[in-house]
Amino acid sequence: MFGFNTPFFSAGHLGDMGLVAEVRKPAYDSSSRLLEKTRYRANLRSDSSSRIGVALMPLDSRIGIAWDRRQDVDAGIVWVVPVLSDSWNFEALGLAAMLHSAISDDAWYPRKLQRAESLLGIVSSRLRYSLSNSDLGMTIIASGGTNIRAGYLVGWSINTANGPWGLLFRAIYSSSYFHSAEGRRLKVPIGGKFGLRFKPGMGLQFSMDYNAGLERAFLNPWRFTDKGSVGLGWNFSELRFFLSSDWKYAFSRKYEKDVIRRIKLKIDWDRKFYSFGLSGVVEPYEGWYVKLEGEVPVTDLWKLGAFMKLHETTGAFLLDFRIKGAWKIGDSQFIMLVHVRDLVRDWHHGPSAAGDLKVNLRWIRKLGKDR
């Protein structure tokens, strides 16, 4: 794999931001991307070939053209930002994608929303208005294709930040045959999310998220679904701890047994260039894990990080181990990573499954000097 980034050009394992990311993931529980500039950046630390492409973004990304190849999808994207001021921002984006494979299920009761092999076209726009501490936005997306019925989505977003307080609200409404840039219909076409944060530099930390919507059901036209999370912690400057839980179906499907999806405790300690963390997760009916991680500078040029993770899945106790070293010389950086997974169960005379052993070498060079 490779990656290359300049202020106006990126190539490699591309990651999207802004409107182009919202078009790809417009679901009711996704991020609004309201405050992000629409652009692509190559992930220079990725070793995955799941995405690859090139993007040209001149004029501080106010104009962009990109080719993005993902699993089973080849997409060409063009966007323009004709209005950009302190208060108003207007963007328009067009996408043409080739869906190489169909998604369907041969069972009598389909488990997956179907997708035909087709040429998919999407046009979208977003208008944002900024106040002193708030941003309001509206997104409109229309989709259609040679073997895909036309559909549309309308989304509304509000972001507010005032000191340690943060508030997020997003809601969407979409037609039955709307498709995202991944070529998928939305399982929950009508829904919204609400998020509240209180995170000062010291003292009490608090977060709460709630997502709710109407999803398509086979026997009933619509079914209410909801999920969310709540977290509470404390920041002692160098030492921080945070306890959180994720849940679903608190006010819907009341007879489901798996209301609590996850309980997580995270403890972090940082001092200058030294950091250590201890985290634990319990997932009812799924398993649990405990992870110890840390990062220390060995010399002025060497930095070493590692983690050890003990987890339980389907009654088996497994151990993961990873060590990462980074060596900086001038404008270059060499990174070495060794990741060992599922020790004991999958290791007899060596790794027995793909992904049990990963050795990764990377070289990153910064071109040009900081001004």
C-alpha positions as CSV (number, residue, x, y, z in Angstrom):
1,M,0.0,0.0,0.0
2,F,1.0,3.6,-0.5
3,G,-0.3,7.1,0.4
4,F,0.4,10.6,-0.7
5,N,-1.1,13.9,0.6
6,T,-0.7,17.5,-0.4
7,P,-3.0,20.4,0.3
8,F,-4.7,19.9,-3.1
9,F,-4.0,16.2,-4.1
10,S,-4.3,12.9,-2.3
11,A,-3.8,9.3,-3.4
12,G,-3.9,5.9,-1.7
13,H,-6.2,4.5,1.0
14,L,-8.7,7.4,0.8
15,G,-10.8,8.6,3.7
16,D,-13.7,11.0,3.0
17,M,-15.0,14.0,5.0
18,G,-17.8,16.4,4.8
19,L,-20.7,16.0,2.3
20,V,-19.0,13.2,0.4
21,A,-18.9,11.1,3.7
22,E,-22.5,12.0,4.5
23,V,-23.6,10.8,1.0
24,R,-21.8,7.5,1.6
25,K,-23.2,7.0,5.2
26,P,-26.5,9.0,5.5
27,A,-28.2,6.7,8.0
28,Y,-30.0,8.2,10.9
29,D,-27.4,7.3,13.5
30,S,-24.4,8.5,11.4
31,S,-22.4,11.6,12.0
32,S,-23.8,14.8,10.5
33,R,-20.4,15.8,9.1
34,L,-21.8,19.4,9.3
35,L,-18.6,21.0,10.5
36,E,-16.2,19.1,8.2
37,K,-14.8,20.4,5.0
38,T,-15.6,18.2,2.0
39,R,-12.4,16.6,1.0
40,Y,-10.4,13.3,0.8
41,R,-7.2,12.4,2.7
42,A,-5.1,9.3,2.3
43,N,-4.5,7.4,5.5
44,L,-0.7,7.0,5.5
45,R,-0.8,4.5,8.3
46,S,-3.3,2.1,6.7
47,D,-2.3,-1.4,5.5
48,S,-5.8,-2.2,4.1
49,S,-6.7,-2.4,0.4
50,S,-10.4,-2.0,1.1
51,R,-10.4,1.5,-0.4
52,I,-8.1,3.1,-2.9
53,G,-8.3,6.2,-5.1
54,V,-7.1,9.6,-6.1
55,A,-8.5,13.1,-5.4
56,L,-7.7,16.5,-6.9
57,M,-8.9,19.4,-4.6
58,P,-7.7,22.8,-5.7
59,L,-8.8,26.2,-4.4
60,D,-8.6,25.0,-0.7
61,S,-11.0,22.1,-1.6
62,R,-13.7,24.4,-2.9
63,I,-13.6,22.3,-6.1
64,G,-12.9,18.6,-6.1
65,I,-12.8,15.6,-8.4
66,A,-12.1,12.1,-7.2
67,W,-12.1,8.4,-8.1
68,D,-12.8,6.1,-5.2
69,R,-12.7,2.3,-5.4
70,R,-14.3,0.4,-2.6
71,Q,-15.5,-3.2,-2.3
72,D,-17.8,-3.9,-5.2
73,V,-18.1,-0.1,-6.0
74,D,-16.2,2.2,-8.3
75,A,-17.2,5.8,-7.9
76,G,-16.4,9.1,-9.6
77,I,-17.2,12.2,-7.5
78,V,-17.3,15.9,-8.4
79,W,-18.1,18.7,-5.9
80,V,-18.1,22.5,-5.8
81,V,-18.5,25.0,-3.0
82,P,-19.9,28.1,-4.8
83,V,-20.9,30.0,-1.6
84,L,-18.4,30.2,1.4
85,S,-18.5,33.0,3.9
86,D,-18.4,33.4,7.7
87,S,-22.1,32.7,8.0
88,W,-23.1,30.8,4.9
89,N,-21.8,27.7,3.2
90,F,-23.4,26.0,0.2
91,E,-22.0,22.8,-1.4
92,A,-23.2,20.7,-4.4
93,L,-21.9,17.2,-5.2
94,G,-22.5,14.7,-8.0
95,L,-21.5,11.0,-7.9
96,A,-21.6,8.2,-10.6
97,A,-20.9,4.7,-9.3
98,M,-20.8,1.2,-10.8
99,L,-22.1,-1.4,-8.5
100,H,-20.3,-4.6,-9.5
101,S,-22.3,-7.2,-7.5
102,A,-25.8,-7.8,-6.3
103,I,-26.9,-8.1,-2.7
104,S,-29.8,-10.4,-2.1
105,D,-30.9,-13.5,-0.2
106,D,-32.5,-16.7,-1.5
107,A,-34.4,-17.3,1.7
108,W,-38.2,-16.9,1.7
109,Y,-37.8,-14.1,4.3
110,P,-35.0,-11.8,2.9
111,R,-32.5,-10.8,5.6
112,K,-30.7,-8.2,3.5
113,L,-32.1,-5.3,1.5
114,Q,-31.6,-6.1,-2.1
115,R,-29.2,-4.3,-4.5
116,A,-29.0,-4.9,-8.2
117,E,-25.9,-4.7,-10.4
118,S,-26.4,-1.2,-11.8
119,L,-25.0,2.2,-12.6
120,L,-25.9,4.5,-9.7
121,G,-26.2,8.2,-9.9
122,I,-26.4,10.6,-6.9
123,V,-26.8,14.4,-6.8
124,S,-26.8,16.2,-3.4
125,S,-26.5,19.6,-1.9
126,R,-26.0,21.0,1.6
127,L,-26.6,24.5,3.1
128,R,-25.1,25.5,6.4
129,Y,-25.6,28.6,8.5
130,S,-23.2,29.5,11.3
131,L,-24.1,31.5,14.4
132,S,-21.7,32.5,17.2
133,N,-21.8,29.0,19.0
134,S,-24.1,27.0,16.7
135,D,-24.2,25.6,13.2
136,L,-27.5,24.7,11.4
137,G,-27.5,22.6,8.2
138,M,-29.8,21.0,5.7
139,T,-28.8,18.2,3.2
140,I,-30.8,17.0,0.2
141,I,-29.7,13.8,-1.6
142,A,-31.4,12.2,-4.7
143,S,-30.4,8.8,-6.1
144,G,-31.3,6.6,-9.0
145,G,-29.8,4.2,-11.6
146,T,-30.3,2.0,-14.6
147,N,-31.8,-0.8,-12.4
148,I,-32.5,1.2,-9.3
149,R,-35.7,3.2,-8.6
150,A,-35.3,6.9,-7.9
151,G,-35.3,8.0,-4.3
152,Y,-34.5,11.0,-2.1
153,L,-33.3,11.9,1.4
154,V,-33.6,15.1,3.4
155,G,-31.5,15.6,6.5
156,W,-31.4,18.4,9.2
157,S,-28.5,19.0,11.6
158,I,-27.7,21.3,14.5
159,N,-24.4,21.5,16.3
160,T,-23.9,23.7,19.4
161,A,-20.8,24.2,21.5
162,N,-20.4,26.5,24.5
163,G,-17.3,25.9,26.6
164,P,-17.4,22.3,28.0
165,W,-20.9,21.8,26.7
166,G,-21.7,20.3,23.3
167,L,-25.1,19.5,21.7
168,L,-25.8,17.6,18.5
169,F,-29.1,16.9,16.8
170,R,-29.7,15.2,13.4
171,A,-32.8,13.9,11.7
172,I,-33.5,12.3,8.3
173,Y,-36.5,11.4,6.2
174,S,-36.0,9.3,3.1
175,S,-38.2,7.6,0.5
176,S,-38.5,3.9,0.2
177,Y,-36.1,3.5,-2.7
178,F,-33.4,5.9,-1.7
179,H,-29.9,4.4,-2.0
180,S,-26.6,5.6,-0.4
181,A,-23.3,5.9,-2.3
182,E,-22.7,2.3,-1.2
183,G,-25.7,1.3,-3.3
184,R,-27.7,0.3,-0.2
185,R,-31.2,1.1,0.9
186,L,-31.6,2.4,4.5
187,K,-33.0,0.0,7.0
188,V,-34.3,2.9,9.1
189,P,-35.5,5.5,6.5
190,I,-37.0,7.9,9.2
191,G,-35.1,8.7,12.3
192,G,-32.9,11.0,14.3
193,K,-30.1,11.2,16.9
194,F,-29.4,13.4,19.9
195,G,-26.1,13.8,21.7
196,L,-25.1,15.8,24.8
197,R,-21.5,16.3,26.0
198,F,-20.0,17.9,29.1
199,K,-16.2,17.6,29.1
200,P,-14.3,20.3,30.9
201,G,-10.6,20.3,31.3
202,M,-10.9,19.1,34.9
203,G,-13.6,17.4,37.0
204,L,-16.8,15.7,36.0
205,Q,-17.2,14.3,32.5
206,F,-20.6,13.3,31.0
207,S,-22.0,12.1,27.7
208,M,-25.3,10.9,26.5
209,D,-26.6,9.7,23.1
210,Y,-30.0,8.6,21.9
211,N,-31.0,7.4,18.5
212,A,-34.5,6.5,17.4
213,G,-36.4,5.8,14.2
214,L,-38.9,3.8,12.2
215,E,-37.4,0.7,10.5
216,R,-38.9,-1.5,7.8
217,A,-40.3,-4.8,9.1
218,F,-41.6,-7.8,7.1
219,L,-44.8,-8.4,8.9
220,N,-45.6,-4.8,9.9
221,P,-45.1,-1.8,7.7
222,W,-43.1,0.1,10.3
223,R,-41.5,-0.8,13.7
224,F,-40.0,1.6,16.2
225,T,-36.4,1.0,17.2
226,D,-34.0,2.9,19.5
227,K,-30.6,2.7,20.9
228,G,-28.2,4.9,22.8
229,S,-25.4,5.3,25.3
230,V,-24.6,7.1,28.5
231,G,-21.2,7.7,30.1
232,L,-19.9,9.3,33.3
233,G,-16.3,10.0,34.4
234,W,-13.8,12.3,36.1
235,N,-10.7,14.0,34.8
236,F,-7.8,14.4,37.4
237,S,-5.6,16.2,34.8
238,E,-3.0,13.4,34.3
239,L,-5.5,10.6,35.3
240,R,-8.9,10.1,33.7
241,F,-11.5,7.4,34.1
242,F,-14.8,7.0,32.2
243,L,-17.6,4.4,32.6
244,S,-20.1,4.0,29.8
245,S,-22.8,1.7,28.6
246,D,-24.4,1.1,25.2
247,W,-28.0,-0.2,25.0
248,K,-30.7,-0.8,22.5
249,Y,-34.5,-1.5,22.5
250,A,-35.0,0.4,25.8
251,F,-38.4,1.7,24.6
252,S,-39.0,-0.7,21.8
253,R,-39.2,-4.5,21.5
254,K,-39.5,-4.6,25.3
255,Y,-39.3,-8.4,25.5
256,E,-35.8,-8.6,23.9
257,K,-33.3,-9.9,26.4
258,D,-30.2,-8.0,25.1
259,V,-31.2,-4.4,26.2
260,I,-27.6,-3.7,27.4
261,R,-25.2,-4.1,24.5
262,R,-21.9,-3.1,26.2
263,I,-20.5,-1.8,29.5
264,K,-17.1,-0.2,29.2
265,L,-14.6,1.2,31.7
266,K,-11.5,3.1,30.5
267,I,-8.7,4.5,32.7
268,D,-6.0,6.6,31.1
269,W,-2.8,8.2,32.5
270,D,-0.7,10.7,30.6
271,R,2.4,12.7,31.5
272,K,4.3,14.5,28.8
273,F,5.3,11.8,26.3
274,Y,4.3,8.8,28.5
275,S,0.8,7.3,28.4
276,F,-0.8,4.1,29.8
277,G,-4.4,2.9,29.6
278,L,-6.5,0.1,31.1
279,S,-9.9,-0.7,29.6
280,G,-12.4,-3.4,30.0
281,V,-15.6,-4.3,28.1
282,V,-18.5,-6.6,29.0
283,E,-20.9,-7.5,26.2
284,P,-23.8,-9.7,27.5
285,Y,-24.4,-12.8,25.4
286,E,-21.2,-11.9,23.4
287,G,-18.2,-11.9,25.6
288,W,-15.7,-9.6,27.3
289,Y,-12.2,-8.3,27.1
290,V,-9.5,-6.5,29.2
291,K,-6.8,-4.5,27.5
292,L,-3.6,-2.9,28.8
293,E,-1.8,-0.5,26.6
294,G,0.9,2.1,26.7
295,E,3.4,4.3,24.8
296,V,6.8,5.5,25.9
297,P,9.7,7.3,24.3
298,V,12.8,5.1,24.2
299,T,15.1,7.9,22.9
300,D,14.5,11.3,21.3
301,L,14.0,9.4,18.0
302,W,12.4,6.1,19.1
303,K,8.9,5.7,20.4
304,L,7.5,2.4,21.5
305,G,3.9,1.4,22.0
306,A,2.3,-1.9,22.9
307,F,-1.0,-3.5,24.1
308,M,-2.0,-6.8,25.5
309,K,-5.7,-7.9,25.3
310,L,-7.3,-10.9,27.0
311,H,-10.8,-11.7,25.7
312,E,-13.4,-14.4,25.8
313,T,-15.5,-15.4,22.8
314,T,-17.9,-18.4,22.6
315,G,-16.4,-19.9,25.7
316,A,-12.7,-19.7,24.6
317,F,-10.1,-17.5,26.3
318,L,-7.9,-15.7,23.8
319,L,-4.8,-13.4,24.0
320,D,-3.9,-10.7,21.6
321,F,-0.5,-8.9,21.6
322,R,0.7,-5.9,19.6
323,I,4.0,-4.0,19.6
324,K,4.7,-0.9,17.5
325,G,7.9,1.1,17.1
326,A,8.3,4.5,15.4
327,W,11.7,5.9,14.4
328,K,11.9,9.5,13.2
329,I,14.9,10.7,11.2
330,G,14.5,14.3,9.9
331,D,11.5,14.4,7.6
332,S,11.1,10.6,7.5
333,Q,9.4,8.3,9.8
334,F,9.8,4.5,9.9
335,I,7.0,2.5,11.6
336,M,7.2,-1.2,12.4
337,L,4.2,-3.1,13.8
338,V,3.8,-6.8,14.9
339,H,0.3,-7.9,15.8
340,V,-0.4,-11.4,17.1
341,R,-4.1,-12.5,17.6
342,D,-6.0,-15.4,19.1
343,L,-3.1,-16.9,21.0
344,V,-3.6,-20.4,22.5
345,R,-6.6,-21.4,20.4
346,D,-5.3,-20.6,16.9
347,W,-1.6,-21.2,17.5
348,H,-0.3,-24.8,17.6
349,H,2.7,-24.9,15.2
350,G,2.2,-21.3,14.1
351,P,-0.7,-19.2,13.1
352,S,-3.6,-21.2,11.7
353,A,-5.9,-18.5,10.3
354,A,-5.5,-15.3,8.3
355,G,-5.0,-12.3,10.5
356,D,-3.5,-14.2,13.4
357,L,-0.1,-12.8,12.6
358,K,0.5,-9.4,11.0
359,V,3.9,-7.8,10.4
360,N,3.8,-4.3,8.9
361,L,6.6,-2.0,7.8
362,R,5.8,1.6,6.8
363,W,7.9,4.6,5.7
364,I,6.4,8.1,5.7
365,R,8.2,11.1,4.4
366,K,7.1,14.7,4.7
367,L,7.8,16.8,1.6
368,G,8.7,20.4,2.1
369,K,9.3,22.5,5.2
370,D,7.0,24.1,7.7
371,R,6.8,27.9,7.3
